[in-house]
Amino acid sequence: MNVFISYSAAVDQILALRLQTLASTYGLTVYVPPAHTRQNTTSVLGSDVQNAIRTCDMFLAVVTNTPTTATFQEVAFARGLNKLIIPIVAQTVDRNFLQSFPQVFVLDPQNPAAIEQQIVNYLMQSQTAQANRNALVALSVVAIGLLLFSETR
């Protein structure tokens, strides 16, 4: 199963790369865009990023602060391809960004189990095979844990 991880700022690439490493233990292949794609406000999606989105089975958007131009472009491209998108965001993320998704998973540090259950329910409604669903839930739980860790620092 191929997963694309979009992230907000270059500093969040660390979180995305940790997810990439941990996802490999679940047999997932994960693409994380290079940090330089987060630095230009007028960037255009490169062919490598477009190809990674085209071939992904699931698009995970992990956004802890203000989304970058690249994040918006990646999400729009994935949406245009009808990809399964799971946005996991911190409570401080701009509400305008959140409105662009039919389903958003907002991390509440006081109740992290709630977001996990929401993701499980969402994946149960999707046309995702059981084995893939289990791997996606595991990856999402790891993302939640890493987000919690980053918020407590």
C-alpha positions in Angstrom: 0.0 0.0 0.0 1.3 3.4 -1.0 0.8 6.5 1.3 1.5 10.1 0.5 2.2 12.3 3.6 1.6 16.0 3.1 2.8 18.3 5.9 2.6 22.0 6.6 6.0 23.6 7.1 9.5 22.4 6.6 9.9 21.9 10.4 7.1 19.4 10.2 9.1 17.3 7.8 10.7 15.6 10.9 7.3 14.3 12.0 6.5 13.2 8.4 9.8 11.4 8.1 9.2 9.6 11.5 5.9 8.5 10.2 7.5 7.2 7.0 10.0 5.2 9.0 7.4 3.7 11.3 5.0 3.0 8.4 7.6 0.8 6.8 7.2 -1.6 9.8 3.6 -2.0 8.8 4.5 -2.8 5.2 3.5 0.6 3.8 5.4 2.5 1.2 5.4 6.2 2.1 6.4 9.2 0.1 7.3 12.4 1.9 7.9 15.5 -0.3 11.2 17.2 0.1 11.5 20.1 2.5 12.4 22.6 -0.2 8.8 22.2 -1.6 7.6 24.0 1.5 9.8 27.1 1.1 8.4 28.7 -2.0 5.0 30.4 -1.9 4.5 30.1 -5.6 5.7 26.6 -6.1 4.2 24.3 -8.6 3.9 20.6 -7.9 6.8 18.8 -9.4 6.3 15.7 -11.5 7.8 13.4 -8.7 5.2 14.8 -6.2 2.4 14.4 -8.8 3.4 10.8 -9.6 3.6 10.0 -5.9 0.0 11.3 -5.4 -1.2 9.5 -8.5 0.1 6.2 -7.2 -0.9 6.6 -3.6 -3.7 4.5 -2.0 -4.1 7.0 0.8 -3.2 10.7 1.3 -2.4 11.7 4.8 -2.3 15.4 5.5 -0.5 16.1 8.8 -0.8 19.8 9.5 0.4 21.3 12.8 0.4 25.0 11.8 -0.3 27.2 8.8 -0.6 25.1 5.6 1.9 26.0 2.9 1.1 26.6 -0.7 2.5 23.2 -1.5 0.1 21.6 1.1 -2.9 23.3 -0.6 -1.7 22.2 -4.0 -1.1 18.6 -2.9 -4.5 18.4 -1.3 -6.2 19.9 -4.3 -4.4 17.5 -6.6 -5.3 14.4 -4.5 -8.9 15.6 -4.2 -9.0 15.9 -8.0 -7.9 12.3 -8.3 -10.6 11.2 -5.7 -7.9 9.9 -3.3 -8.7 8.8 0.2 -7.6 11.8 2.2 -7.2 11.7 6.0 -6.3 15.2 7.4 -5.0 15.0 10.9 -4.6 18.6 12.2 -3.7 20.4 15.4 -6.4 22.6 17.0 -4.6 25.8 15.9 -4.8 25.1 12.2 -6.6 27.8 10.1 -10.4 27.0 9.9 -10.4 28.0 6.2 -8.1 25.1 5.4 -10.3 22.7 7.4 -13.4 23.7 5.5 -11.9 22.3 2.3 -12.3 18.7 3.6 -15.5 16.7 4.0 -14.0 15.1 7.1 -11.2 16.5 9.3 -9.6 14.9 12.3 -8.7 17.6 14.9 -6.3 16.4 17.6 -7.6 17.2 21.1 -4.6 16.7 23.4 -7.0 16.2 26.3 -8.8 13.3 24.5 -6.5 11.7 21.8 -8.5 8.5 21.8 -11.5 10.4 20.3 -9.6 11.2 17.0 -8.5 7.6 16.8 -12.1 6.4 17.0 -13.2 9.0 14.4 -10.5 7.7 12.0 -11.5 4.1 12.5 -15.1 5.0 11.8 -14.2 6.9 8.7 -12.1 4.1 7.3 -14.9 1.6 8.1 -17.1 3.7 5.8 -14.6 3.8 3.0 -14.0 1.1 0.5 -10.7 0.1 2.0 -9.8 -3.6 2.5 -9.5 -4.8 6.0 -5.7 -5.3 5.9 -5.2 -1.9 4.5 -7.6 -0.4 7.0 -5.7 -1.9 9.9 -2.4 -0.5 8.5 -4.0 2.9 8.0 -5.4 3.0 11.5 -1.9 2.0 12.9 -0.3 4.8 10.9 -2.9 7.3 12.0 -2.4 6.3 15.6 1.3 6.8 15.3 0.7 10.3 13.6 -1.6 11.2 16.5 1.1 10.2 19.0 3.8 12.2 17.2 1.5 15.2 17.0 0.8 14.9 20.8 4.5 14.7 21.4 5.2 17.8 19.3 2.5 19.8 21.0 3.9 19.0 24.5 7.4 20.2 23.7 
